[in-house]
Amino acid sequence: YYLFYYYFPQSLFHQILVRTIKWTQSNNVPSPKLYYRRGKFILDDQHLLILTASPMIYARMKVQIIRNNSNINNNNNTMNTTTTTTNNNNNNNKNQDEINPQLADPTIVAKVRKFLESLLNEIKSTWMRRLTFQCKVVCPCGKICDLHKTPYCSNNSCLHFLNLDHCLSNPIVECSFRRLPTNQYRS
């Protein structure tokens, strides 16, 4: 996730989508699929990038890098999805790769992060000088949310995050619930 403090306008998300289209098209991959507050980009023959803008109240963008499942026919593997909304939590509108994702190649993840960081810093220096953002990951602590009384609640209002830079530089980080190992982020 990229968290934008207090303000993430839709026009900024559109700028990110347009520049991501330009970046991915330089690799001669199929055209991206654009939906309301969501874009799907093919990075290479094995990886899919999905950018999703959360509702405006949360001021954040979800970044997913998914490795394509190898057990699916490659012709059906690209993008078999229909329009989804961020409030819809069912799996009917997701392709098999989104339902059962595999871990992405760390070099691809680093490449995408470097691209997004440089893109956001460029937008900050030329267009929105007060733009503040941080790259975060959803905390895997399993704390039971107060609102829904379920562990690992994925509702937008129940998520809490860890700073990705802290996870990459420390073997153990603390959230408000417990201490967590960071091996999954550092590999």
C-alpha positions as CSV (number, residue, x, y, z in Angstrom):
1,Y,0.0,0.0,0.0
2,Y,1.0,3.6,-0.5
3,L,-0.6,5.8,2.2
4,F,-1.1,9.4,1.3
5,Y,-1.5,11.5,4.4
6,Y,-5.0,13.1,4.5
7,Y,-5.3,13.6,0.7
8,F,-5.2,11.3,-2.3
9,P,-7.2,12.9,-5.1
10,Q,-8.6,10.9,-8.0
11,S,-6.6,13.0,-10.4
12,L,-3.4,11.8,-8.8
13,F,-4.4,8.2,-9.2
14,H,-5.2,8.9,-12.9
15,Q,-1.7,10.4,-13.3
16,I,-0.2,7.3,-11.7
17,L,-2.2,5.0,-14.0
18,V,-1.2,7.0,-17.2
19,R,2.5,6.9,-16.3
20,T,2.3,3.2,-15.4
21,I,0.7,2.5,-18.8
22,K,3.6,4.3,-20.4
23,W,6.2,2.4,-18.3
24,T,4.7,-1.0,-18.9
25,Q,4.1,-0.4,-22.7
26,S,7.9,0.1,-23.1
27,N,8.2,-3.7,-22.5
28,N,6.0,-4.7,-25.4
29,V,3.3,-6.3,-23.3
30,P,-0.5,-6.5,-23.9
31,S,-2.6,-3.4,-23.2
32,P,-3.6,-2.9,-19.6
33,K,-7.1,-3.3,-18.3
34,L,-8.6,-0.1,-16.7
35,Y,-11.6,-0.1,-14.4
36,Y,-13.1,2.3,-12.0
37,R,-10.4,3.1,-9.4
38,R,-8.3,0.1,-10.6
39,G,-5.7,-0.7,-13.2
40,K,-4.2,-4.1,-14.2
41,F,-0.9,-4.2,-16.0
42,I,1.1,-7.1,-17.3
43,L,4.7,-6.7,-16.3
44,D,6.1,-9.8,-18.1
45,D,5.0,-13.3,-18.9
46,Q,4.8,-14.2,-15.2
47,H,3.8,-11.1,-13.3
48,L,0.7,-8.9,-13.1
49,L,0.6,-5.5,-11.4
50,I,-2.7,-4.3,-10.0
51,L,-3.2,-0.7,-8.7
52,T,-6.4,0.0,-6.8
53,A,-7.4,3.3,-5.3
54,S,-9.1,2.8,-1.9
55,P,-12.2,5.0,-1.2
56,M,-11.2,8.7,-0.8
57,I,-11.7,8.6,3.0
58,Y,-8.7,6.3,3.4
59,A,-6.3,8.2,1.1
60,R,-4.3,5.1,0.0
61,M,-3.5,3.0,-3.0
62,K,-3.2,-0.7,-2.9
63,V,-0.3,-2.2,-5.0
64,Q,-0.5,-5.9,-5.8
65,I,2.2,-7.8,-7.7
66,I,1.0,-11.2,-8.5
67,R,2.8,-14.1,-10.2
68,N,0.6,-15.9,-12.7
69,N,-0.4,-19.4,-11.7
70,S,1.4,-21.9,-14.0
71,N,-1.4,-24.5,-13.8
72,I,-3.7,-22.3,-16.0
73,N,-3.6,-22.2,-19.7
74,N,-1.6,-19.1,-20.8
75,N,-4.3,-17.9,-23.1
76,N,-6.8,-17.6,-20.3
77,N,-4.1,-16.4,-17.9
78,T,-3.9,-12.7,-18.9
79,M,-7.0,-10.9,-17.7
80,N,-10.4,-12.6,-17.4
81,T,-11.9,-10.1,-15.0
82,T,-14.9,-7.9,-15.1
83,T,-15.3,-4.6,-13.4
84,T,-14.9,-4.6,-9.7
85,T,-15.4,-2.0,-7.0
86,T,-13.3,-1.6,-3.9
87,N,-16.4,-2.2,-1.7
88,N,-17.1,-5.6,-3.2
89,N,-15.3,-8.3,-1.2
90,N,-16.4,-11.4,-3.1
91,N,-14.2,-13.3,-5.5
92,N,-16.6,-13.5,-8.4
93,N,-14.9,-10.6,-10.3
94,K,-11.3,-11.9,-9.8
95,N,-9.3,-14.2,-12.0
96,Q,-7.6,-17.2,-10.6
97,D,-4.3,-15.4,-10.1
98,E,-6.0,-12.9,-7.7
99,I,-7.8,-15.6,-5.7
100,N,-4.7,-17.8,-5.3
101,P,-1.7,-15.5,-5.7
102,Q,1.9,-16.8,-5.7
103,L,4.8,-14.8,-4.3
104,A,6.2,-12.5,-6.9
105,D,9.9,-12.4,-7.8
106,P,11.7,-10.0,-5.4
107,T,13.5,-8.3,-8.3
108,I,10.2,-7.5,-9.9
109,V,8.8,-6.2,-6.6
110,A,11.9,-4.0,-6.2
111,K,11.6,-2.7,-9.8
112,V,7.9,-1.7,-9.3
113,R,8.6,-0.1,-6.0
114,K,11.5,1.9,-7.4
115,F,9.3,3.0,-10.3
116,L,6.4,4.1,-8.1
117,E,8.7,5.9,-5.6
118,S,10.4,7.8,-8.4
119,L,7.0,8.6,-10.1
120,L,5.5,9.9,-6.8
121,N,8.6,12.0,-6.1
122,E,8.5,13.4,-9.6
123,I,4.8,14.3,-9.2
124,K,5.6,15.8,-5.8
125,S,8.4,18.0,-7.1
126,T,6.5,19.2,-10.2
127,W,2.8,19.1,-9.4
128,M,1.8,18.6,-5.7
129,R,4.6,19.9,-3.5
130,R,2.8,19.0,-0.2
131,L,2.3,15.4,-1.2
132,T,3.3,13.0,1.5
133,F,3.3,9.3,1.2
134,Q,4.8,6.1,2.7
135,C,5.0,2.6,1.5
136,K,3.4,0.3,4.0
137,V,2.4,-3.4,4.2
138,V,-0.7,-4.8,5.9
139,C,0.3,-6.1,9.3
140,P,0.0,-9.9,9.5
141,C,-0.4,-10.0,13.3
142,G,-3.9,-11.4,13.2
143,K,-5.3,-9.0,15.8
144,I,-9.1,-9.3,16.2
145,C,-10.7,-6.1,14.9
146,D,-12.9,-4.2,17.2
147,L,-15.6,-3.6,14.6
148,H,-16.2,-7.1,13.1
149,K,-14.6,-9.3,15.8
150,T,-12.7,-11.3,13.3
151,P,-8.9,-12.0,13.0
152,Y,-7.1,-10.8,9.8
153,C,-10.1,-8.6,9.0
154,S,-9.6,-7.2,5.5
155,N,-12.2,-4.4,5.7
156,N,-10.7,-1.0,4.8
157,S,-11.5,0.5,8.1
158,C,-9.9,-2.3,10.1
159,L,-6.5,-2.6,8.4
160,H,-3.4,-1.5,10.2
161,F,0.0,-1.2,8.6
162,L,3.7,-1.6,9.1
163,N,6.3,0.6,7.5
164,L,7.9,-1.3,4.6
165,D,11.3,0.3,5.2
166,H,11.3,-0.8,8.8
167,C,10.4,-4.3,7.8
168,L,13.2,-4.4,5.3
169,S,15.8,-3.1,7.7
170,N,14.9,-4.9,10.9
171,P,14.5,-8.7,11.6
172,I,11.6,-8.0,14.0
173,V,9.1,-5.1,14.1
174,E,6.4,-4.2,16.5
175,C,2.8,-3.3,15.8
176,S,0.3,-2.3,18.5
177,F,-0.6,-6.0,19.1
178,R,2.7,-8.1,19.0
179,R,6.2,-8.4,17.7
180,L,6.5,-9.8,14.2
181,P,9.4,-11.4,12.2
182,T,10.0,-9.7,8.9
183,N,11.5,-12.6,6.9
184,Q,8.6,-12.6,4.4
185,Y,9.4,-9.0,3.4
186,R,13.2,-9.3,3.4
187,S,13.5,-12.4,1.2
